[in-house]
Amino acid sequence: MWLAAGGVAVAAIGSRVARGDEFVLKPVSMGFIGVGSRGTTLLQQVLTHEEVQVPAVCDIDEKNLNHALDLVEKARGKRPEGYLKGPVDYRRLLERTDINSVLIATPQELHAAMASDAMRAGKFVGSEVPACCTIEECHELVKVQRETKCGYMMLENYLYSSHVMQVQNMVEQGLFGDLTYGAGAYIHEIRAMRFNPDGSLTWRGENVRDNIGIIYPTHALGPVARWMGINKTDKLVSVVAMASKPDALHAYAAEKFGADSAPAKVDFKNGDTNQALIRTQKGRLIEIRYDTASPRPPGMGQYSLQGTKGAYESAIGQRMIYLEGQTKGEKWEPLANYAEKYQHPRWVKDGARATQSGHDGGDFFVIDDFLTAIRTGVSPIDVIDAVTWSSIRPLSADSISAGSKPVEIPDFSA
């Protein structure tokens, strides 16, 4: 529920609001902070919703900013105001009274501070992943959200892929029985994205130069956490992590820039593969893998799920399922065999539109949910989910630094 003008209570239904026999859209006026490649993709998706206004955009890169301003002007017929005066110029954008929400798509280390500033300014926040990079930031983000009571949603789009949502629907219908184990892997070779053309490091390169552990955890963990009802019916309790040696980026830099070049001599701290085991309050086990350095063909998310009545496995483009008592014979069969009966209702309704967006339709649904959250005040990936999933970044580093000892995961809802 939320209060319309005059204090009239109205019920939220999807992205519309019921008032008597009529449906009206609660206005959404959004500012963008960060319009590089990811921010531009999300801006384009927002602009497909013709009722949403974008009066202001901020980016420290003038080329990125002007491209975004051009996109909005073409779509809406009016050029937004641009903010370009340094790394904290976004705060001037937050002072505007004609925006009620902001979308943050900047480098990871900036997400938490910008989100806190935005909530203090009274804006509903949509943040790219991860939400935070340190445990201190996690606690601060929860504190600010509770104090301001502003809305917050982490824009984790991997929850919305057709296969992830189909498995979610099947879990909710009890087809896997009691869940005991889940695994998520973000394996995405992006070595070229670590370097600028001259060999200097991008922010992504600096990220793996300076940090250890699973520095990008939510793509791998989010779907499994959602399947298992983490923060709803179960909680994450502890994590233990290990890492391989960091060789792949050195080899790539030596081949591309020369063995004696400065890029080839960078001391990258992040291992090629980082692995974590997470224990839940109900005694379940979650396995997480992060690897963006090793040479592999294209392909990103890989997931597994095990329950007392069935199992799901996806890797290298194959998505297979076994349901005891339903699968014929002791063999795997394609998840697609069950799509007609068990595909998630949202994909049945909007799948054709979703597939026109990126990340297997995830970009469509995550923006649709963000707009609905702004209008209703109800976030499907709230601040507790955001900091819990994101906390694996610093906690995995703590575990590795301590010789792969178990580390307690805070209960951020307490």
HUDASUL-V965969 format. One record per residue. RES is the residue in one letter. PHI is phi as a letter, one per 30 degrees, with the letter a starting at -180 (none if undefined). NEAR is the number of other C-alpha atoms within 12 Angstrom. D_FIRST is the distance of its C-alpha to the first C-alpha in Angstrom with 2 decimals. Layout:
RES&PHI&NEAR&D_FIRST, RES&PHI&NEAR&D_FIRST
This chain:
M&none&21&0.00, W&b&22&3.77, L&c&18&6.98, A&d&20&9.59, A&e&11&13.22, G&i&8&14.42, G&i&9&11.39, V&d&14&10.10, A&d&16&6.58, V&b&26&5.94, A&c&25&5.05, A&d&26&6.15, I&b&23&9.70, G&i&27&11.98, S&c&29&12.66, R&c&26&11.96, V&b&29&9.40, A&d&24&10.36, R&b&21&11.73, G&i&11&14.44, D&c&8&16.89, E&c&12&16.30, F&b&16&14.54, V&b&20&14.34, L&c&27&14.09, K&d&31&12.41, P&e&26&15.73, V&b&32&16.77, S&b&32&19.92, M&c&40&21.28, G&c&47&24.29, F&c&53&26.41, I&c&50&28.39, G&j&45&31.12, V&b&39&32.27, G&d&28&35.02, S&d&21&35.28, R&d&29&31.90, G&d&34&30.06, T&d&33&31.75, T&e&29&30.75, L&d&42&27.06, L&d&41&27.52, Q&d&34&29.16, Q&d&32&26.33, V&d&37&23.76, L&d&32&26.16, T&d&27&26.04, H&c&27&22.61, E&d&19&24.15, E&d&20&21.14, V&d&33&20.87, Q&c&33&23.14, V&b&44&25.19, P&d&34&26.93, A&a&42&28.35, V&b&49&29.92, C&b&45&31.76, D&a&38&34.50, I&d&24&37.78, D&c&23&39.64, E&d&20&40.64, K&d&19&41.27, N&d&29&37.83, L&d&32&36.25, N&d&27&38.29, H&d&28&37.59, A&d&40&33.83, L&d&35&34.28, D&d&25&36.43, L&d&28&33.83, V&d&36&31.14, E&d&23&33.73, K&d&17&34.89, A&d&24&31.45, R&c&22&30.11, G&i&16&33.40, K&b&16&32.83, R&d&22&33.85, P&d&31&31.40, E&d&27&32.71, G&c&35&34.11, Y&b&34&34.31, L&b&27&37.39, K&d&17&38.93, G&j&15&38.95, P&d&20&36.71, V&c&21&34.49, D&d&22&34.18, Y&e&35&30.60, R&d&31&29.85, R&d&25&30.91, L&d&37&28.41, L&d&37&25.64, E&d&23&26.79, R&d&25&25.84, T&c&17&23.30, D&c&22&22.90, I&b&32&21.08, N&c&37&17.54, S&a&46&18.26, V&b&54&21.41, L&c&51&22.91, I&c&48&25.66, A&b&38&28.51, T&c&37&31.39, P&e&34&33.81, Q&e&31&32.40, E&d&31&33.76, L&c&28&31.78, H&e&36&28.26, A&d&42&27.37, A&d&33&28.78, M&d&42&27.27, A&d&51&23.76, S&d&40&24.19, D&d&32&25.53, A&d&42&22.70, M&d&38&20.01, R&d&27&22.28, A&d&30&22.31, G&i&27&18.54, K&c&40&18.17, F&d&45&15.92, V&c&51&18.67, G&c&52&19.86, S&c&50&23.07, E&d&45&25.91, V&c&43&27.44, P&d&45&28.39, A&d&54&25.98, C&b&43&28.81, C&c&40&32.57, T&b&31&33.35, I&d&29&32.10, E&e&21&32.01, E&d&32&29.64, C&e&38&27.37, H&d&30&27.19, E&d&27&26.83, L&d&46&23.89, V&d&35&21.97, K&e&25&23.16, V&d&28&22.08, Q&d&33&18.54, R&d&22&18.23, E&d&16&19.92, T&d&22&18.08, K&h&24&14.57, C&d&35&14.64, G&d&42&13.41, Y&b&47&16.24, M&b&44&17.30, M&d&45&20.89, L&c&44&22.15, E&d&41&24.14, N&d&42&25.16, Y&d&40&27.48, L&d&39&24.70, Y&c&42&24.45, S&e&35&28.12, S&e&37&28.95, H&d&40&31.03, V&d&43&28.60, M&d&34&25.78, Q&d&35&28.34, V&d&46&29.43, Q&e&34&25.86, N&d&28&25.53, M&d&33&28.92, V&d&33&28.12, E&d&21&25.08, Q&c&18&27.44, G&i&21&29.94, L&d&30&32.70, F&c&32&33.66, G&i&23&33.69, D&d&24&33.07, L&d&37&32.85, T&b&29&35.61, Y&a&33&36.03, G&b&42&34.40, A&b&40&35.74, G&b&43&34.61, A&b&39&36.98, Y&c&36&36.55, I&c&34&40.06, H&b&28&40.30, E&d&25&43.61, I&b&27&42.97, R&e&31&46.21, A&d&28&46.76, M&d&25&43.42, R&d&30&44.73, F&b&29&47.48, N&d&19&48.00, P&e&14&50.96, D&d&16&53.25, G&j&25&52.47, S&d&23&50.34, L&d&28&47.13, T&d&21&43.71, W&d&20&40.75, R&d&28&40.47, G&d&31&44.12, E&d&26&43.74, N&e&29&40.88, V&d&37&43.21, R&d&29&46.14, D&c&20&44.47, N&b&32&42.17, I&c&38&42.72, G&j&44&40.51, I&d&51&37.62, I&d&49&36.45, Y&b&45&33.98, P&d&47&32.37, T&d&41&28.93, H&d&46&30.21, A&d&44&32.29, L&d&49&30.07, G&e&47&26.58, P&e&43&27.17, V&d&44&29.06, A&d&46&26.52, R&d&40&23.81, W&e&43&26.26, M&d&40&27.00, G&i&26&23.49, I&d&33&24.32, N&i&31&21.91, K&c&18&20.37, T&b&15&23.47, D&a&24&26.22, K&b&32&27.12, L&d&40&29.71, V&c&30&32.61, S&a&32&35.53, V&b&38&37.04, V&b&36&40.64, A&b&40&41.69, M&b&33&44.87, A&b&32&45.99, S&d&25&48.94, K&d&21&51.26, P&c&27&50.27, D&c&27&52.86, A&d&31&51.30, L&d&39&50.35, H&d&35&53.82, A&d&25&55.47, Y&d&29&53.37, A&d&34&54.11, A&d&20&57.81, E&d&18&58.11, K&d&22&56.23, F&c&24&57.48, G&j&17&60.62, A&d&16&61.47, D&c&15&62.54, S&d&19&59.63, A&d&19&57.17, P&e&32&54.20, A&d&25&56.23, K&c&22&56.75, V&d&30&53.12, D&c&25&52.33, F&d&29&49.13, K&c&31&47.69, N&d&41&45.07, G&d&35&46.62, D&d&35&46.79, T&b&34&44.86, N&b&42&42.47, Q&b&40&41.50, A&b&43&39.21, L&c&36&38.69, I&c&41&35.53, R&c&31&35.38, T&c&31&32.22, Q&d&24&31.65, K&d&22&32.28, G&i&19&35.54, R&d&31&34.61, L&c&33&36.28, I&b&43&34.82, E&c&38&37.32, I&b&46&36.55, R&b&42&39.03, Y&b&42&39.09, D&a&43&41.98, T&c&39&42.05, A&c&37&45.77, S&d&29&47.73, P&d&21&49.17, R&a&16&47.51, P&d&14&46.71, P&e&16&43.24, G&k&22&40.37, M&b&27&37.58, G&d&41&35.25, Q&b&36&36.98, Y&b&42&35.30, S&b&39&36.45, L&b&42&34.87, Q&b&32&36.79, G&b&28&35.86, T&d&21&37.96, K&b&24&37.95, G&a&32&38.00, A&b&36&38.00, Y&b&42&36.90, E&b&32&38.93, S&b&30&38.54, A&a&21&41.07, I&h&18&43.15, G&i&17&41.17, Q&c&20&41.54, R&b&29&38.63, M&b&29&40.09, I&b&37&38.90, Y&b&33&40.60, L&b&33&39.16, E&d&23&41.50, G&j&15&42.46, Q&c&19&41.12, T&d&21&42.97, K&d&12&46.52, G&i&11&49.02, E&d&13&48.62, K&a&17&47.43, W&d&23&44.49, E&b&24&43.02, P&d&21&40.76, L&e&30&37.00, A&e&22&37.12, N&d&20&38.85, Y&c&24&35.56, A&d&24&33.36, E&d&13&33.68, K&d&16&32.48, Y&b&27&30.04, Q&e&29&28.75, H&d&28&25.03, P&e&20&23.20, R&d&26&21.78, W&d&29&25.39, V&d&20&26.60, K&d&13&24.28, D&b&21&24.55, G&e&26&27.55, A&d&16&29.92, R&d&21&27.85, A&d&28&27.12, T&d&20&30.82, Q&d&18&31.53, S&c&28&29.84, G&d&23&31.20, H&h&28&31.12, D&h&28&31.26, G&i&30&28.14, G&d&36&26.17, D&d&37&25.86, F&d&40&24.21, F&d&41&21.51, V&d&36&20.85, I&d&39&20.39, D&e&36&18.26, D&d&35&15.91, F&d&43&16.16, L&d&46&15.22, T&d&32&12.17, A&d&38&11.22, I&d&40&11.95, R&d&35&9.77, T&c&33&6.55, G&i&34&7.71, V&c&27&8.57, S&c&30&12.38, P&d&35&14.72, I&b&41&17.60, D&d&36&16.44, V&d&45&18.90, I&d&36&20.31, D&e&41&21.14, A&d&48&22.53, V&d&46&24.86, T&d&47&25.90, W&d&50&27.08, S&d&48&28.54, S&d&45&30.41, I&d&53&32.87, R&d&48&34.46, P&d&39&35.85, L&d&43&36.27, S&d&45&38.35, A&d&38&40.50, D&d&32&40.97, S&d&31&42.08, I&d&32&44.53, S&d&22&45.93, A&c&16&46.54, G&i&15&48.56, S&i&23&45.70, K&d&20&44.82, P&d&24&41.47, V&b&28&38.83, E&d&27&35.95, I&c&32&32.41, P&d&27&30.26, D&c&25&27.19, F&d&30&24.81, S&d&24&22.02, A&d&12&24.39
